[in-house]
Amino acid sequence: FGPETRSAMAEDRCGFPDLTQSVDFTVLGPWKDRNIRYTFGAQSSQLPAETCKAAIRRALKTWADAGVGLTFTEVAAA
């Protein structure tokens, strides 16, 4: 990343603080496992759970359909 990108990444983007103060990280290369497994945990009471789940499923479908070689599999909560 160049200095302009690092500067933009360090700017505030929303009302929630970042989990880390540093934008330095190591790129380890492409993921070896391209099938991402996910589950849903506790849901907020502000929106219906199915509304939230449907939005996330649509977003993951967008990535899967983008042709980047990722698949997403929903698994049961443990």
Buried (B, 14 or more C-beta within 10 A) or exposed (E): EEEEEEEEEEEEEEEEEEEEEEEEEEEEEEEEEEEEEEEBEEEEEEEEEEEBEEEBBEEBEEEBEEEEEBEBEEEEEE
